[in-house]
Amino acid sequence: MAHQFECTQQDCDFMVRANDENEVVDVVQEHAREKHGMSMERNDIQGAIRQR
Ligand SMILES: [Zn+2]
């Protein structure tokens, strides 16, 4: 089962999908910091991850 996260920021179509949840969290934290200048907590990201 894959873990998928879609960025919900306006005008952002970033999406990441991986089998490893930790990998998704790492990529999302980096994306949020570099593209949006915000830091996201691991718990927040995990709460937004969908399992497909
Ligand atoms: Zn984004």
mmCIF file of the protein (N, C-alpha, C, O) and its ligand, coordinates in Angstrom:
data_MODEL
# 
_entry.id   MODEL 
# 
loop_
_entity.id 
_entity.type 
_entity.pdbx_number_of_molecules 
1 polymer     1 
2 non-polymer 1 
# 
_entity_poly.entity_id                      1 
_entity_poly.type                           'polypeptide(L)' 
_entity_poly.nstd_linkage                   no 
_entity_poly.nstd_monomer                   no 
_entity_poly.pdbx_seq_one_letter_code       MAHQFECTQQDCDFMVRANDENEVVDVVQEHAREKHGMSMERNDIQGAIRQR 
_entity_poly.pdbx_seq_one_letter_code_can   MAHQFECTQQDCDFMVRANDENEVVDVVQEHAREKHGMSMERNDIQGAIRQR 
_entity_poly.pdbx_strand_id                 A 
# 
loop_
_entity_poly_seq.entity_id 
_entity_poly_seq.num 
_entity_poly_seq.mon_id 
_entity_poly_seq.hetero 
1 1  MET n 
1 2  ALA n 
1 3  HIS n 
1 4  GLN n 
1 5  PHE n 
1 6  GLU n 
1 7  CYS n 
1 8  THR n 
1 9  GLN n 
1 10 GLN n 
1 11 ASP n 
1 12 CYS n 
1 13 ASP n 
1 14 PHE n 
1 15 MET n 
1 16 VAL n 
1 17 ARG n 
1 18 ALA n 
1 19 ASN n 
1 20 ASP n 
1 21 GLU n 
1 22 ASN n 
1 23 GLU n 
1 24 VAL n 
1 25 VAL n 
1 26 ASP n 
1 27 VAL n 
1 28 VAL n 
1 29 GLN n 
1 30 GLU n 
1 31 HIS n 
1 32 ALA n 
1 33 ARG n 
1 34 GLU n 
1 35 LYS n 
1 36 HIS n 
1 37 GLY n 
1 38 MET n 
1 39 SER n 
1 40 MET n 
1 41 GLU n 
1 42 ARG n 
1 43 ASN n 
1 44 ASP n 
1 45 ILE n 
1 46 GLN n 
1 47 GLY n 
1 48 ALA n 
1 49 ILE n 
1 50 ARG n 
1 51 GLN n 
1 52 ARG n 
# 
loop_
_struct_asym.id 
_struct_asym.entity_id 
A 1 
B 2 
# 
loop_
_chem_comp.id 
_chem_comp.type 
_chem_comp.mon_nstd_flag 
ALA 'L-peptide linking' y 
ARG 'L-peptide linking' y 
ASN 'L-peptide linking' y 
ASP 'L-peptide linking' y 
CYS 'L-peptide linking' y 
GLN 'L-peptide linking' y 
GLU 'L-peptide linking' y 
GLY 'peptide linking'   y 
HIS 'L-peptide linking' y 
ILE 'L-peptide linking' y 
LYS 'L-peptide linking' y 
MET 'L-peptide linking' y 
PHE 'L-peptide linking' y 
SER 'L-peptide linking' y 
THR 'L-peptide linking' y 
VAL 'L-peptide linking' y 
ZN  non-polymer         . 
# 
_pdbx_entity_nonpoly.entity_id   2 
_pdbx_entity_nonpoly.name        ? 
_pdbx_entity_nonpoly.comp_id     ZN 
# 
_pdbx_nonpoly_scheme.asym_id         B 
_pdbx_nonpoly_scheme.entity_id       2 
_pdbx_nonpoly_scheme.mon_id          ZN 
_pdbx_nonpoly_scheme.ndb_seq_num     1 
_pdbx_nonpoly_scheme.pdb_seq_num     101 
_pdbx_nonpoly_scheme.auth_seq_num    101 
_pdbx_nonpoly_scheme.pdb_mon_id      ZN 
_pdbx_nonpoly_scheme.auth_mon_id     ZN 
_pdbx_nonpoly_scheme.pdb_strand_id   A 
_pdbx_nonpoly_scheme.pdb_ins_code    . 
# 
loop_
_atom_site.group_PDB 
_atom_site.id 
_atom_site.type_symbol 
_atom_site.label_atom_id 
_atom_site.label_alt_id 
_atom_site.label_comp_id 
_atom_site.label_asym_id 
_atom_site.label_entity_id 
_atom_site.label_seq_id 
_atom_site.pdbx_PDB_ins_code 
_atom_site.Cartn_x 
_atom_site.Cartn_y 
_atom_site.Cartn_z 
_atom_site.occupancy 
_atom_site.B_iso_or_equiv 
_atom_site.pdbx_formal_charge 
_atom_site.auth_seq_id 
_atom_site.auth_comp_id 
_atom_site.auth_asym_id 
_atom_site.auth_atom_id 
_atom_site.pdbx_PDB_model_num 
ATOM   1   N  N  . MET A 1 1  ? 0.849  -1.194 0.000  1.00 0.00 ? 1   MET A N  1 
ATOM   2   C  CA . MET A 1 1  ? 0.000  0.000  0.000  1.00 0.00 ? 1   MET A CA 1 
ATOM   3   C  C  . MET A 1 1  ? 0.888  1.248  0.000  1.00 0.00 ? 1   MET A C  1 
ATOM   4   O  O  . MET A 1 1  ? 1.863  1.334  0.746  1.00 0.00 ? 1   MET A O  1 
ATOM   5   N  N  . ALA A 1 2  ? 0.534  2.193  -0.836 1.00 0.00 ? 2   ALA A N  1 
ATOM   6   C  CA . ALA A 1 2  ? 1.338  3.411  -0.950 1.00 0.00 ? 2   ALA A CA 1 
ATOM   7   C  C  . ALA A 1 2  ? 0.760  4.532  -0.102 1.00 0.00 ? 2   ALA A C  1 
ATOM   8   O  O  . ALA A 1 2  ? -0.441 4.585  0.164  1.00 0.00 ? 2   ALA A O  1 
ATOM   9   N  N  . HIS A 1 3  ? 1.633  5.411  0.308  1.00 0.00 ? 3   HIS A N  1 
ATOM   10  C  CA . HIS A 1 3  ? 1.229  6.596  1.069  1.00 0.00 ? 3   HIS A CA 1 
ATOM   11  C  C  . HIS A 1 3  ? 1.298  7.794  0.140  1.00 0.00 ? 3   HIS A C  1 
ATOM   12  O  O  . HIS A 1 3  ? 2.299  7.996  -0.547 1.00 0.00 ? 3   HIS A O  1 
ATOM   13  N  N  . GLN A 1 4  ? 0.243  8.584  0.117  1.00 0.00 ? 4   GLN A N  1 
ATOM   14  C  CA . GLN A 1 4  ? 0.184  9.701  -0.811 1.00 0.00 ? 4   GLN A CA 1 
ATOM   15  C  C  . GLN A 1 4  ? -0.183 10.988 -0.089 1.00 0.00 ? 4   GLN A C  1 
ATOM   16  O  O  . GLN A 1 4  ? -1.056 11.016 0.778  1.00 0.00 ? 4   GLN A O  1 
ATOM   17  N  N  . PHE A 1 5  ? 0.511  12.048 -0.475 1.00 0.00 ? 5   PHE A N  1 
ATOM   18  C  CA . PHE A 1 5  ? 0.230  13.363 0.100  1.00 0.00 ? 5   PHE A CA 1 
ATOM   19  C  C  . PHE A 1 5  ? 0.085  14.364 -1.026 1.00 0.00 ? 5   PHE A C  1 
ATOM   20  O  O  . PHE A 1 5  ? 0.927  14.423 -1.922 1.00 0.00 ? 5   PHE A O  1 
ATOM   21  N  N  . GLU A 1 6  ? -0.983 15.156 -0.987 1.00 0.00 ? 6   GLU A N  1 
ATOM   22  C  CA . GLU A 1 6  ? -1.165 16.228 -1.959 1.00 0.00 ? 6   GLU A CA 1 
ATOM   23  C  C  . GLU A 1 6  ? -1.120 17.561 -1.226 1.00 0.00 ? 6   GLU A C  1 
ATOM   24  O  O  . GLU A 1 6  ? -1.818 17.761 -0.232 1.00 0.00 ? 6   GLU A O  1 
ATOM   25  N  N  . CYS A 1 7  ? -0.291 18.471 -1.728 1.00 0.00 ? 7   CYS A N  1 
ATOM   26  C  CA . CYS A 1 7  ? -0.180 19.790 -1.120 1.00 0.00 ? 7   CYS A CA 1 
ATOM   27  C  C  . CYS A 1 7  ? -1.489 20.550 -1.302 1.00 0.00 ? 7   CYS A C  1 
ATOM   28  O  O  . CYS A 1 7  ? -2.078 20.544 -2.383 1.00 0.00 ? 7   CYS A O  1 
ATOM   29  N  N  . THR A 1 8  ? -1.933 21.200 -0.240 1.00 0.00 ? 8   THR A N  1 
ATOM   30  C  CA . THR A 1 8  ? -3.217 21.897 -0.304 1.00 0.00 ? 8   THR A CA 1 
ATOM   31  C  C  . THR A 1 8  ? -3.054 23.404 -0.430 1.00 0.00 ? 8   THR A C  1 
ATOM   32  O  O  . THR A 1 8  ? -4.037 24.145 -0.407 1.00 0.00 ? 8   THR A O  1 
ATOM   33  N  N  . GLN A 1 9  ? -1.819 23.852 -0.563 1.00 0.00 ? 9   GLN A N  1 
ATOM   34  C  CA . GLN A 1 9  ? -1.609 25.292 -0.732 1.00 0.00 ? 9   GLN A CA 1 
ATOM   35  C  C  . GLN A 1 9  ? -2.170 25.733 -2.087 1.00 0.00 ? 9   GLN A C  1 
ATOM   36  O  O  . GLN A 1 9  ? -2.170 24.976 -3.058 1.00 0.00 ? 9   GLN A O  1 
ATOM   37  N  N  . GLN A 1 10 ? -2.643 26.974 -2.122 1.00 0.00 ? 10  GLN A N  1 
ATOM   38  C  CA . GLN A 1 10 ? -3.238 27.494 -3.347 1.00 0.00 ? 10  GLN A CA 1 
ATOM   39  C  C  . GLN A 1 10 ? -2.225 27.501 -4.489 1.00 0.00 ? 10  GLN A C  1 
ATOM   40  O  O  . GLN A 1 10 ? -1.061 27.853 -4.299 1.00 0.00 ? 10  GLN A O  1 
ATOM   41  N  N  . ASP A 1 11 ? -2.680 27.112 -5.667 1.00 0.00 ? 11  ASP A N  1 
ATOM   42  C  CA . ASP A 1 11 ? -1.853 27.135 -6.878 1.00 0.00 ? 11  ASP A CA 1 
ATOM   43  C  C  . ASP A 1 11 ? -0.640 26.222 -6.782 1.00 0.00 ? 11  ASP A C  1 
ATOM   44  O  O  . ASP A 1 11 ? 0.361  26.457 -7.459 1.00 0.00 ? 11  ASP A O  1 
ATOM   45  N  N  . CYS A 1 12 ? -0.710 25.203 -5.967 1.00 0.00 ? 12  CYS A N  1 
ATOM   46  C  CA . CYS A 1 12 ? 0.393  24.256 -5.861 1.00 0.00 ? 12  CYS A CA 1 
ATOM   47  C  C  . CYS A 1 12 ? -0.156 22.877 -6.185 1.00 0.00 ? 12  CYS A C  1 
ATOM   48  O  O  . CYS A 1 12 ? -1.110 22.415 -5.558 1.00 0.00 ? 12  CYS A O  1 
ATOM   49  N  N  . ASP A 1 13 ? 0.456  22.218 -7.173 1.00 0.00 ? 13  ASP A N  1 
ATOM   50  C  CA . ASP A 1 13 ? -0.039 20.892 -7.548 1.00 0.00 ? 13  ASP A CA 1 
ATOM   51  C  C  . ASP A 1 13 ? 0.944  19.798 -7.150 1.00 0.00 ? 13  ASP A C  1 
ATOM   52  O  O  . ASP A 1 13 ? 0.965  18.714 -7.734 1.00 0.00 ? 13  ASP A O  1 
ATOM   53  N  N  . PHE A 1 14 ? 1.760  20.108 -6.141 1.00 0.00 ? 14  PHE A N  1 
ATOM   54  C  CA . PHE A 1 14 ? 2.730  19.132 -5.654 1.00 0.00 ? 14  PHE A CA 1 
ATOM   55  C  C  . PHE A 1 14 ? 2.035  17.893 -5.083 1.00 0.00 ? 14  PHE A C  1 
ATOM   56  O  O  . PHE A 1 14 ? 1.056  17.991 -4.343 1.00 0.00 ? 14  PHE A O  1 
ATOM   57  N  N  . MET A 1 15 ? 2.561  16.750 -5.443 1.00 0.00 ? 15  MET A N  1 
ATOM   58  C  CA . MET A 1 15 ? 2.039  15.494 -4.911 1.00 0.00 ? 15  MET A CA 1 
ATOM   59  C  C  . MET A 1 15 ? 3.202  14.520 -4.770 1.00 0.00 ? 15  MET A C  1 
ATOM   60  O  O  . MET A 1 15 ? 4.083  14.457 -5.627 1.00 0.00 ? 15  MET A O  1 
ATOM   61  N  N  . VAL A 1 16 ? 3.191  13.766 -3.682 1.00 0.00 ? 16  VAL A N  1 
ATOM   62  C  CA . VAL A 1 16 ? 4.240  12.771 -3.489 1.00 0.00 ? 16  VAL A CA 1 
ATOM   63  C  C  . VAL A 1 16 ? 3.596  11.462 -3.059 1.00 0.00 ? 16  VAL A C  1 
ATOM   64  O  O  . VAL A 1 16 ? 2.617  11.440 -2.313 1.00 0.00 ? 16  VAL A O  1 
ATOM   65  N  N  . ARG A 1 17 ? 4.167  10.389 -3.545 1.00 0.00 ? 17  ARG A N  1 
ATOM   66  C  CA . ARG A 1 17 ? 3.625  9.072  -3.270 1.00 0.00 ? 17  ARG A CA 1 
ATOM   67  C  C  . ARG A 1 17 ? 4.773  8.091  -3.099 1.00 0.00 ? 17  ARG A C  1 
ATOM   68  O  O  . ARG A 1 17 ? 5.678  8.043  -3.932 1.00 0.00 ? 17  ARG A O  1 
ATOM   69  N  N  . ALA A 1 18 ? 4.747  7.319  -2.042 1.00 0.00 ? 18  ALA A N  1 
ATOM   70  C  CA . ALA A 1 18 ? 5.820  6.349  -1.809 1.00 0.00 ? 18  ALA A CA 1 
ATOM   71  C  C  . ALA A 1 18 ? 5.304  5.230  -0.917 1.00 0.00 ? 18  ALA A C  1 
ATOM   72  O  O  . ALA A 1 18 ? 4.290  5.379  -0.236 1.00 0.00 ? 18  ALA A O  1 
ATOM   73  N  N  . ASN A 1 19 ? 6.004  4.127  -0.931 1.00 0.00 ? 19  ASN A N  1 
ATOM   74  C  CA . ASN A 1 19 ? 5.608  3.012  -0.078 1.00 0.00 ? 19  ASN A CA 1 
ATOM   75  C  C  . ASN A 1 19 ? 6.004  3.245  1.376  1.00 0.00 ? 19  ASN A C  1 
ATOM   76  O  O  . ASN A 1 19 ? 5.395  2.704  2.300  1.00 0.00 ? 19  ASN A O  1 
ATOM   77  N  N  . ASP A 1 20 ? 7.030  4.059  1.553  1.00 0.00 ? 20  ASP A N  1 
ATOM   78  C  CA . ASP A 1 20 ? 7.535  4.340  2.898  1.00 0.00 ? 20  ASP A CA 1 
ATOM   79  C  C  . ASP A 1 20 ? 6.962  5.663  3.404  1.00 0.00 ? 20  ASP A C  1 
ATOM   80  O  O  . ASP A 1 20 ? 7.216  6.717  2.822  1.00 0.00 ? 20  ASP A O  1 
ATOM   81  N  N  . GLU A 1 21 ? 6.189  5.605  4.490  1.00 0.00 ? 21  GLU A N  1 
ATOM   82  C  CA . GLU A 1 21 ? 5.570  6.831  5.017  1.00 0.00 ? 21  GLU A CA 1 
ATOM   83  C  C  . GLU A 1 21 ? 6.621  7.857  5.446  1.00 0.00 ? 21  GLU A C  1 
ATOM   84  O  O  . GLU A 1 21 ? 6.434  9.057  5.243  1.00 0.00 ? 21  GLU A O  1 
ATOM   85  N  N  . ASN A 1 22 ? 7.715  7.395  6.032  1.00 0.00 ? 22  ASN A N  1 
ATOM   86  C  CA . ASN A 1 22 ? 8.761  8.309  6.470  1.00 0.00 ? 22  ASN A CA 1 
ATOM   87  C  C  . ASN A 1 22 ? 9.357  9.084  5.295  1.00 0.00 ? 22  ASN A C  1 
ATOM   88  O  O  . ASN A 1 22 ? 9.714  10.256 5.419  1.00 0.00 ? 22  ASN A O  1 
ATOM   89  N  N  . GLU A 1 23 ? 9.456  8.405  4.159  1.00 0.00 ? 23  GLU A N  1 
ATOM   90  C  CA . GLU A 1 23 ? 9.983  9.052  2.963  1.00 0.00 ? 23  GLU A CA 1 
ATOM   91  C  C  . GLU A 1 23 ? 9.043  10.161 2.515  1.00 0.00 ? 23  GLU A C  1 
ATOM   92  O  O  . GLU A 1 23 ? 9.490  11.246 2.144  1.00 0.00 ? 23  GLU A O  1 
ATOM   93  N  N  . VAL A 1 24 ? 7.746  9.891  2.549  1.00 0.00 ? 24  VAL A N  1 
ATOM   94  C  CA . VAL A 1 24 ? 6.757  10.910 2.187  1.00 0.00 ? 24  VAL A CA 1 
ATOM   95  C  C  . VAL A 1 24 ? 6.886  12.109 3.106  1.00 0.00 ? 24  VAL A C  1 
ATOM   96  O  O  . VAL A 1 24 ? 6.899  13.250 2.644  1.00 0.00 ? 24  VAL A O  1 
ATOM   97  N  N  . VAL A 1 25 ? 6.983  11.862 4.395  1.00 0.00 ? 25  VAL A N  1 
ATOM   98  C  CA . VAL A 1 25 ? 7.084  12.950 5.366  1.00 0.00 ? 25  VAL A CA 1 
ATOM   99  C  C  . VAL A 1 25 ? 8.319  13.800 5.096  1.00 0.00 ? 25  VAL A C  1 
ATOM   100 O  O  . VAL A 1 25 ? 8.247  15.029 5.122  1.00 0.00 ? 25  VAL A O  1 
ATOM   101 N  N  . ASP A 1 26 ? 9.443  13.154 4.838  1.00 0.00 ? 26  ASP A N  1 
ATOM   102 C  CA . ASP A 1 26 ? 10.679 13.899 4.574  1.00 0.00 ? 26  ASP A CA 1 
ATOM   103 C  C  . ASP A 1 26 ? 10.542 14.792 3.353  1.00 0.00 ? 26  ASP A C  1 
ATOM   104 O  O  . ASP A 1 26 ? 10.929 15.960 3.377  1.00 0.00 ? 26  ASP A O  1 
ATOM   105 N  N  . VAL A 1 27 ? 9.981  14.224 2.273  1.00 0.00 ? 27  VAL A N  1 
ATOM   106 C  CA . VAL A 1 27 ? 9.853  14.985 1.029  1.00 0.00 ? 27  VAL A CA 1 
ATOM   107 C  C  . VAL A 1 27 ? 8.893  16.163 1.221  1.00 0.00 ? 27  VAL A C  1 
ATOM   108 O  O  . VAL A 1 27 ? 9.137  17.262 0.724  1.00 0.00 ? 27  VAL A O  1 
ATOM   109 N  N  . VAL A 1 28 ? 7.806  15.919 1.945  1.00 0.00 ? 28  VAL A N  1 
ATOM   110 C  CA . VAL A 1 28 ? 6.817  16.976 2.169  1.00 0.00 ? 28  VAL A CA 1 
ATOM   111 C  C  . VAL A 1 28 ? 7.411  18.097 3.024  1.00 0.00 ? 28  VAL A C  1 
ATOM   112 O  O  . VAL A 1 28 ? 7.181  19.276 2.751  1.00 0.00 ? 28  VAL A O  1 
ATOM   113 N  N  . GLN A 1 29 ? 8.174  17.732 4.060  1.00 0.00 ? 29  GLN A N  1 
ATOM   114 C  CA . GLN A 1 29 ? 8.790  18.756 4.908  1.00 0.00 ? 29  GLN A CA 1 
ATOM   115 C  C  . GLN A 1 29 ? 9.733  19.632 4.077  1.00 0.00 ? 29  GLN A C  1 
ATOM   116 O  O  . GLN A 1 29 ? 9.765  20.852 4.240  1.00 0.00 ? 29  GLN A O  1 
ATOM   117 N  N  . GLU A 1 30 ? 10.492 19.004 3.195  1.00 0.00 ? 30  GLU A N  1 
ATOM   118 C  CA . GLU A 1 30 ? 11.416 19.747 2.345  1.00 0.00 ? 30  GLU A CA 1 
ATOM   119 C  C  . GLU A 1 30 ? 10.651 20.639 1.372  1.00 0.00 ? 30  GLU A C  1 
ATOM   120 O  O  . GLU A 1 30 ? 11.017 21.795 1.160  1.00 0.00 ? 30  GLU A O  1 
ATOM   121 N  N  . HIS A 1 31 ? 9.593  20.098 0.787  1.00 0.00 ? 31  HIS A N  1 
ATOM   122 C  CA . HIS A 1 31 ? 8.766  20.871 -0.145 1.00 0.00 ? 31  HIS A CA 1 
ATOM   123 C  C  . HIS A 1 31 ? 8.159  22.088 0.550  1.00 0.00 ? 31  HIS A C  1 
ATOM   124 O  O  . HIS A 1 31 ? 8.221  23.200 0.025  1.00 0.00 ? 31  HIS A O  1 
ATOM   125 N  N  . ALA A 1 32 ? 7.585  21.886 1.705  1.00 0.00 ? 32  ALA A N  1 
ATOM   126 C  CA . ALA A 1 32 ? 6.923  22.971 2.432  1.00 0.00 ? 32  ALA A CA 1 
ATOM   127 C  C  . ALA A 1 32 ? 7.915  24.079 2.777  1.00 0.00 ? 32  ALA A C  1 
ATOM   128 O  O  . ALA A 1 32 ? 7.589  25.264 2.706  1.00 0.00 ? 32  ALA A O  1 
ATOM   129 N  N  . ARG A 1 33 ? 9.112  23.685 3.145  1.00 0.00 ? 33  ARG A N  1 
ATOM   130 C  CA . ARG A 1 33 ? 10.129 24.656 3.528  1.00 0.00 ? 33  ARG A CA 1 
ATOM   131 C  C  . ARG A 1 33 ? 10.636 25.435 2.311  1.00 0.00 ? 33  ARG A C  1 
ATOM   132 O  O  . ARG A 1 33 ? 10.754 26.660 2.353  1.00 0.00 ? 33  ARG A O  1 
ATOM   133 N  N  . GLU A 1 34 ? 10.930 24.716 1.239  1.00 0.00 ? 34  GLU A N  1 
ATOM   134 C  CA . GLU A 1 34 ? 11.544 25.355 0.073  1.00 0.00 ? 34  GLU A CA 1 
ATOM   135 C  C  . GLU A 1 34 ? 10.542 26.140 -0.760 1.00 0.00 ? 34  GLU A C  1 
ATOM   136 O  O  . GLU A 1 34 ? 10.863 27.221 -1.254 1.00 0.00 ? 34  GLU A O  1 
ATOM   137 N  N  . LYS A 1 35 ? 9.327  25.609 -0.924 1.00 0.00 ? 35  LYS A N  1 
ATOM   138 C  CA . LYS A 1 35 ? 8.354  26.260 -1.818 1.00 0.00 ? 35  LYS A CA 1 
ATOM   139 C  C  . LYS A 1 35 ? 7.456  27.243 -1.086 1.00 0.00 ? 35  LYS A C  1 
ATOM   140 O  O  . LYS A 1 35 ? 7.025  28.243 -1.661 1.00 0.00 ? 35  LYS A O  1 
ATOM   141 N  N  . HIS A 1 36 ? 7.176  26.963 0.171  1.00 0.00 ? 36  HIS A N  1 
ATOM   142 C  CA . HIS A 1 36 ? 6.199  27.789 0.873  1.00 0.00 ? 36  HIS A CA 1 
ATOM   143 C  C  . HIS A 1 36 ? 6.788  28.499 2.090  1.00 0.00 ? 36  HIS A C  1 
ATOM   144 O  O  . HIS A 1 36 ? 6.105  29.293 2.737  1.00 0.00 ? 36  HIS A O  1 
ATOM   145 N  N  . GLY A 1 37 ? 8.036  28.220 2.400  1.00 0.00 ? 37  GLY A N  1 
ATOM   146 C  CA . GLY A 1 37 ? 8.679  28.865 3.532  1.00 0.00 ? 37  GLY A CA 1 
ATOM   147 C  C  . GLY A 1 37 ? 8.005  28.554 4.854  1.00 0.00 ? 37  GLY A C  1 
ATOM   148 O  O  . GLY A 1 37 ? 8.005  29.378 5.770  1.00 0.00 ? 37  GLY A O  1 
ATOM   149 N  N  . MET A 1 38 ? 7.431  27.366 4.951  1.00 0.00 ? 38  MET A N  1 
ATOM   150 C  CA . MET A 1 38 ? 6.783  26.998 6.205  1.00 0.00 ? 38  MET A CA 1 
ATOM   151 C  C  . MET A 1 38 ? 7.282  25.641 6.673  1.00 0.00 ? 38  MET A C  1 
ATOM   152 O  O  . MET A 1 38 ? 7.687  24.796 5.874  1.00 0.00 ? 38  MET A O  1 
ATOM   153 N  N  . SER A 1 39 ? 7.245  25.453 7.983  1.00 0.00 ? 39  SER A N  1 
ATOM   154 C  CA . SER A 1 39 ? 7.655  24.160 8.512  1.00 0.00 ? 39  SER A CA 1 
ATOM   155 C  C  . SER A 1 39 ? 6.416  23.378 8.920  1.00 0.00 ? 39  SER A C  1 
ATOM   156 O  O  . SER A 1 39 ? 5.522  23.910 9.577  1.00 0.00 ? 39  SER A O  1 
ATOM   157 N  N  . MET A 1 40 ? 6.373  22.148 8.537  1.00 0.00 ? 40  MET A N  1 
ATOM   158 C  CA . MET A 1 40 ? 5.232  21.296 8.873  1.00 0.00 ? 40  MET A CA 1 
ATOM   159 C  C  . MET A 1 40 ? 5.658  20.235 9.863  1.00 0.00 ? 40  MET A C  1 
ATOM   160 O  O  . MET A 1 40 ? 6.718  19.624 9.727  1.00 0.00 ? 40  MET A O  1 
ATOM   161 N  N  . GLU A 1 41 ? 4.822  20.027 10.858 1.00 0.00 ? 41  GLU A N  1 
ATOM   162 C  CA . GLU A 1 41 ? 5.108  18.999 11.848 1.00 0.00 ? 41  GLU A CA 1 
ATOM   163 C  C  . GLU A 1 41 ? 4.836  17.618 11.244 1.00 0.00 ? 41  GLU A C  1 
ATOM   164 O  O  . GLU A 1 41 ? 3.944  17.435 10.416 1.00 0.00 ? 41  GLU A O  1 
ATOM   165 N  N  . ARG A 1 42 ? 5.635  16.672 11.691 1.00 0.00 ? 42  ARG A N  1 
ATOM   166 C  CA . ARG A 1 42 ? 5.462  15.296 11.214 1.00 0.00 ? 42  ARG A CA 1 
ATOM   167 C  C  . ARG A 1 42 ? 4.023  14.814 11.440 1.00 0.00 ? 42  ARG A C  1 
ATOM   168 O  O  . ARG A 1 42 ? 3.437  14.161 10.577 1.00 0.00 ? 42  ARG A O  1 
ATOM   169 N  N  . ASN A 1 43 ? 3.475  15.136 12.588 1.00 0.00 ? 43  ASN A N  1 
ATOM   170 C  CA . ASN A 1 43 ? 2.109  14.685 12.894 1.00 0.00 ? 43  ASN A CA 1 
ATOM   171 C  C  . ASN A 1 43 ? 1.081  15.260 11.927 1.00 0.00 ? 43  ASN A C  1 
ATOM   172 O  O  . ASN A 1 43 ? 0.143  14.573 11.521 1.00 0.00 ? 43  ASN A O  1 
ATOM   173 N  N  . ASP A 1 44 ? 1.269  16.535 11.562 1.00 0.00 ? 44  ASP A N  1 
ATOM   174 C  CA . ASP A 1 44 ? 0.354  17.181 10.626 1.00 0.00 ? 44  ASP A CA 1 
ATOM   175 C  C  . ASP A 1 44 ? 0.400  16.498 9.271  1.00 0.00 ? 44  ASP A C  1 
ATOM   176 O  O  . ASP A 1 44 ? -0.629 16.271 8.635  1.00 0.00 ? 44  ASP A O  1 
ATOM   177 N  N  . ILE A 1 45 ? 1.614  16.177 8.844  1.00 0.00 ? 45  ILE A N  1 
ATOM   178 C  CA . ILE A 1 45 ? 1.767  15.526 7.541  1.00 0.00 ? 45  ILE A CA 1 
ATOM   179 C  C  . ILE A 1 45 ? 1.158  14.136 7.568  1.00 0.00 ? 45  ILE A C  1 
ATOM   180 O  O  . ILE A 1 45 ? 0.457  13.732 6.641  1.00 0.00 ? 45  ILE A O  1 
ATOM   181 N  N  . GLN A 1 46 ? 1.434  13.412 8.643  1.00 0.00 ? 46  GLN A N  1 
ATOM   182 C  CA . GLN A 1 46 ? 0.885  12.054 8.745  1.00 0.00 ? 46  GLN A CA 1 
ATOM   183 C  C  . GLN A 1 46 ? -0.635 12.084 8.731  1.00 0.00 ? 46  GLN A C  1 
ATOM   184 O  O  . GLN A 1 46 ? -1.276 11.183 8.190  1.00 0.00 ? 46  GLN A O  1 
ATOM   185 N  N  . GLY A 1 47 ? -1.216 13.138 9.336  1.00 0.00 ? 47  GLY A N  1 
ATOM   186 C  CA . GLY A 1 47 ? -2.664 13.248 9.353  1.00 0.00 ? 47  GLY A CA 1 
ATOM   187 C  C  . GLY A 1 47 ? -3.266 13.528 7.988  1.00 0.00 ? 47  GLY A C  1 
ATOM   188 O  O  . GLY A 1 47 ? -4.451 13.285 7.760  1.00 0.00 ? 47  GLY A O  1 
ATOM   189 N  N  . ALA A 1 48 ? -2.441 14.042 7.081  1.00 0.00 ? 48  ALA A N  1 
ATOM   190 C  CA . ALA A 1 48 ? -2.930 14.398 5.746  1.00 0.00 ? 48  ALA A CA 1 
ATOM   191 C  C  . ALA A 1 48 ? -2.586 13.343 4.708  1.00 0.00 ? 48  ALA A C  1 
ATOM   192 O  O  . ALA A 1 48 ? -3.003 13.446 3.554  1.00 0.00 ? 48  ALA A O  1 
ATOM   193 N  N  . ILE A 1 49 ? -1.839 12.343 5.104  1.00 0.00 ? 49  ILE A N  1 
ATOM   194 C  CA . ILE A 1 49 ? -1.445 11.293 4.156  1.00 0.00 ? 49  ILE A CA 1 
ATOM   195 C  C  . ILE A 1 49 ? -2.608 10.336 3.914  1.00 0.00 ? 49  ILE A C  1 
ATOM   196 O  O  . ILE A 1 49 ? -3.274 9.887  4.847  1.00 0.00 ? 49  ILE A O  1 
ATOM   197 N  N  . ARG A 1 50 ? -2.829 10.040 2.652  1.00 0.00 ? 50  ARG A N  1 
ATOM   198 C  CA . ARG A 1 50 ? -3.849 9.068  2.265  1.00 0.00 ? 50  ARG A CA 1 
ATOM   199 C  C  . ARG A 1 50 ? -3.165 7.765  1.891  1.00 0.00 ? 50  ARG A C  1 
ATOM   200 O  O  . ARG A 1 50 ? -2.077 7.760  1.316  1.00 0.00 ? 50  ARG A O  1 
ATOM   201 N  N  . GLN A 1 51 ? -3.805 6.683  2.218  1.00 0.00 ? 51  GLN A N  1 
ATOM   202 C  CA . GLN A 1 51 ? -3.236 5.386  1.854  1.00 0.00 ? 51  GLN A CA 1 
ATOM   203 C  C  . GLN A 1 51 ? -4.015 4.818  0.672  1.00 0.00 ? 51  GLN A C  1 
ATOM   204 O  O  . GLN A 1 51 ? -5.239 4.695  0.693  1.00 0.00 ? 51  GLN A O  1 
ATOM   205 N  N  . ARG A 1 52 ? -3.239 4.477  -0.362 1.00 0.00 ? 52  ARG A N  1 
ATOM   206 C  CA . ARG A 1 52 ? -3.874 4.013  -1.591 1.00 0.00 ? 52  ARG A CA 1 
ATOM   207 C  C  . ARG A 1 52 ? -3.477 2.576  -1.873 1.00 0.00 ? 52  ARG A C  1 
ATOM   208 O  O  . ARG A 1 52 ? -3.911 2.000  -2.871 1.00 0.00 ? 52  ARG A O  1 
HETATM 209 ZN ZN . ZN  B 2 .  ? 3.074  22.992 -2.153 1.00 0.00 2 101 ZN  A ZN 1 
# 
